Amino acid sequence: MANEPDNAHLRGQWYGPLSLGPAREVMKFVTECDDYTKELRHEAGASVFKAHPGIRSTMITDMAGLDFVFNAPVEQMDRLDDAEPGFGGLAFNRELLGGITPALMAHGKDHGPARQLVIEAIKLRRAQFAPACAKVHHYGIPMLREPARGVEVDFQNAIHHAAVSISFEWLFGITPGPDGAELRSWLKGCFGMKSDQPVANALVRSASRMKNGPTAAHRAFSEKHLAAIRRCAPYASYLEVAKRLGVPEADVAAHLMFAAAFNSTGGTFTTLYPAMAQLSVDLVNRERLQSELRDFSGTLWELNKLPFLEDFFLESMRLFGRPRHYYRRALVDLEIPTSGGEKVPVKAGTTLCLVATVARQDRAVWGDDASVFDPERYARSPELRARVLPFGPPSPGGNEFGCAGASEGMASILWKSLAAALGRSVDWRLEPWPEPDVDAFEGVRPAELKWVRL
């Protein structure tokens, strides 16, 4: 970004166009987001500071800043308008989605209609959601089947398969959904890394394409499932909605496929994995959740009435929720509030990166145990429930950045339906034994952990 304001009053460092530094920074930011951000914040001695995680950014890391970004109208800040779609240091490989930029990453005039298409598809199929969950749960989440004792279970593939199977059955009437391992591989192929500095950009793009770049198998995966979506029964209704909204007919299947394949797994797997890991070392909360679920015989939607499941959900979203970071462009000169009471001026044109999972560990709001996974904090301080905002900015509101599935309550009930199925049968453990501390767990990559049936 050649016109990025310097904001010289902010602490931090930006690198020159020939430096390899941004390549190292973007890799750390993408793979170690929370710990990396906390290190930068400590070095800067401030909650708003200048950093370079692959794209020139002013980082925001406390709850006052989170509230400001989430509630700012589009006249003050908007999505990034880069020619290359992605999330800051993450690039998106459009070739795996028919050449389009999905609603989640679209900007400008393309964002609103694409997002609204997904929202209206969700509304059209609301009545099919509970039957879809029941059908997928009836056939069983692979992790909950009865393998021999001591056998390792691939939690990642199982939850990806379960979440996306529900979404495909619900939105398209397609059973079974994509295989969990194939889906994870495809999603990795969809994303790469990028930097706004030429030398670093060439390095990280080359490295990410060599490791996970699109393959013939990824392209075949896209073609197979896009074709199935175009043949599904509700597709004609989706085309009518798209025509009214001005979304090109050729793009409809790709927008909906990405929402079903990426958004559903991003909102479930990435929070369920560490949340269940916490239960594996927290016998008290594990028993509380099991007891509540063991006595439950209500409908899917009545899961929302279970108080401890709700608090378990909120705590999972607070510490592990996705997206972890939100990028915005300041359209006017702004003053970013901080939890310490100061206001930090930034110039129009500044790229803002809100690291939400770090902000939600702000001790000014959550107390000295802000980094501890503790669902009981909401019973002690009920007012904190309103501070979590699962799945991002509130919607409707002054912006169009909230989760498309959250306003209808679908995102939360999808998460709870899977958490309930897992929570009823928590008879496994993790190897190696994870640290119960959130920061320590975040430093362990999921591939290093194995789930073993007891």
C-alpha positions, 0 to 999 in steps of 0.5 A, spaced: 500 500 500 504 505 497 499 511 500 499 508 507 499 513 512 505 513 516 502 514 523 509 516 526 506 517 533 505 510 533 510 505 536 512 499 532 516 497 525 514 497 518 519 494 513 522 497 506 520 494 500 526 489 499 526 487 506 525 479 507 522 481 514 515 481 512 515 474 510 517 472 517 512 476 520 506 474 516 508 467 517 508 468 524 502 472 524 498 466 520 500 460 524 501 464 531 496 469 531 495 470 539 502 469 541 505 473 536 500 479 537 501 479 544 509 479 543 508 485 539 503 489 544 508 488 549 514 491 545 510 497 543 507 498 550 500 499 548 494 496 545 494 500 539 500 500 535 504 499 528 506 492 526 507 489 519 504 482 519 505 481 511 500 487 510 501 494 513 497 495 519 495 498 525 493 493 530 488 494 535 488 489 541 483 491 547 475 491 548 474 498 547 478 498 540 473 491 539 467 495 540 469 501 536 471 497 530 465 492 531 460 498 531 463 503 526 459 505 520 461 504 513 462 511 513 468 511 518 471 504 516 470 499 510 473 492 508 480 493 505 479 494 497 485 490 495 485 487 488 487 481 491 482 478 496 484 475 502 485 477 510 491 481 511 496 476 510 492 470 507 491 470 499 485 466 496 486 462 490 480 464 486 481 458 481 478 453 486 471 457 486 470 458 479 474 465 479 470 468 484 471 472 490 466 469 495 462 473 499 466 473 506 472 476 502 468 480 497 469 488 498 465 494 495 459 493 490 460 486 490 460 484 498 453 486 499 449 482 494 453 476 495 453 476 502 445 477 502 445 471 497 447 467 503 443 470 508 437 469 504 439 462 502 439 461 510 432 464 511 429 459 505 432 453 508 431 454 515 425 449 516 430 444 513 436 445 518 433 441 524 432 435 520 438 436 516 442 435 523 438 429 525 439 426 519 447 427 520 447 425 527 443 419 526 448 416 521 453 418 526 459 423 527 465 418 526 468 420 532 462 418 536 462 411 533 464 405 537 472 403 535 476 399 539 478 402 546 485 405 545 484 407 538 486 414 535 480 418 532 481 423 527 477 429 531 479 434 525 476 430 519 470 428 523 468 434 525 469 437 518 465 432 515 460 433 520 459 440 520 459 440 512 455 434 512 449 438 516 450 444 511 450 440 505 444 436 507 441 443 510 442 448 504 442 443 498 439 436 500 445 433 498 448 427 502 453 425 504 457 431 504 464 432 502 469 427 506 472 431 512 480 429 509 478 431 502 475 438 505 480 440 509 485 439 503 481 443 499 480 449 504 488 449 505 489 449 497 484 455 497 488 459 501 496 462 501 500 467 504 501 474 501 505 480 503 505 488 500 512 488 500 515 485 493 520 481 495 517 478 501 511 477 497 514 473 492 517 468 497 511 467 501 507 466 495 512 461 493 512 457 499 505 457 500 503 454 493 509 449 494 506 446 501 498 447 499 497 450 493 492 448 488 492 441 485 488 437 480 485 433 486 483 440 489 480 442 482 476 436 481 473 437 488 471 444 486 468 441 479 464 435 483 461 439 488 459 445 484 456 441 479 452 437 485 449 444 488 447 446 481 443 440 480 440 440 487 432 441 488 433 448 491 437 451 486 432 454 482 430 458 488 437 461 489 437 463 482 431 467 483 434 470 489 440 472 485 437 475 480 433 480 484 440 482 488 444 482 482 449 477 483 451 473 476 448 467 475 454 463 474 457 465 481 451 463 485 453 456 486 460 458 488 458 463 493 453 458 496 459 452 496 464 456 500 459 458 505 457 451 506 464 448 506 468 454 509 464 458 513 460 452 517 467 449 519 470 455 520 465 457 526 465 450 529 471 446 528 476 452 530 472 453 536 470 446 538 477 443 538 480 447 543 474 447 547 473 440 547 481 440 549 479 444 555 474 439 557 479 433 557 483 436 563 477 440 566 473 434 570 469 439 574 466 443 567 466 436 563 461 433 568 457 439 569 456 439 561 455 431 561 450 432 566 446 437 563 446 434 556 444 427 559 438 429 562 436 433 556 430 430 551 428 437 548 428 439 540 434 442 537 432 449 538 431 447 545 439 446 546 439 454 547 435 453 553 441 449 557 444 454 561 451 451 562 451 449 554 450 456 553 456 459 558 460 453 555 459 456 548 460 463 550 467 462 553 469 458 547 467 463 542 471 468 547 477 465 547 477 461 540 472 464 536 473 466 528 475 470 525 481 471 529 482 478 526 478 483 522 481 488 517 478 495 516 480 501 512 479 508 515 476 512 511 476 518 515 481 521 520 479 517 527 481 516 534 481 509 536 479 508 544 483 504 549 481 500 555 486 505 559 481 511 557 486 514 552 484 515 544 489 514 539 489 518 533 490 514 526 489 518 519 484 516 513 487 510 509 490 507 515 489 499 515 486 497 521 487 490 524 483 488 530 485 481 533 479 479 536 481 473 540 487 477 544 482 483 545 477 478 548 483 477 553 483 484 556 483 484 563 480 491 564 473 487 562 474 480 563 479 480 570 485 477 572 483 470 569 482 473 562 486 468 559 483 462 563 478 458 560 472 458 565 465 458 563 463 459 570 465 466 569 458 468 566 454 465 572 458 470 577 458 476 572 452 475 568 453 482 564 459 479 561 455 475 556 453 481 552 460 482 551 462 476 547 458 477 540 459 470 537 461 470 530 463 477 530 460 484 529 452 485 531 447 484 525 443 488 523 447 494 525 451 500 522 455 495 518 455 489 513 460 485 517 457 480 521 456 473 520 451 471 515 448 465 519 448 469 526 442 473 525 438 467 524 441 463 530 443 458 525 451 459 526 450 458 534 445 452 534 450 448 529 455 449 534 451 447 539 448 441 536 455 438 535 458 440 542 452 436 545 453 430 541 460 430 543 459 432 550 454 427 552 460 422 550 466 425 553 470 418 554 476 420 550 483 423 552 488 427 548 495 425 547 500 428 549 496 431 555 495 439 553 496 444 558 489 447 561 492 454 560 489 457 553 496 460 551 499 454 552 494 450 548 494 455 542 502 454 541 500 446 540 498 445 533 492 441 532 496 436 528 500 434 534 495 432 538 491 425 538 484 423 540 484 416 543 478 413 545 479 410 553 
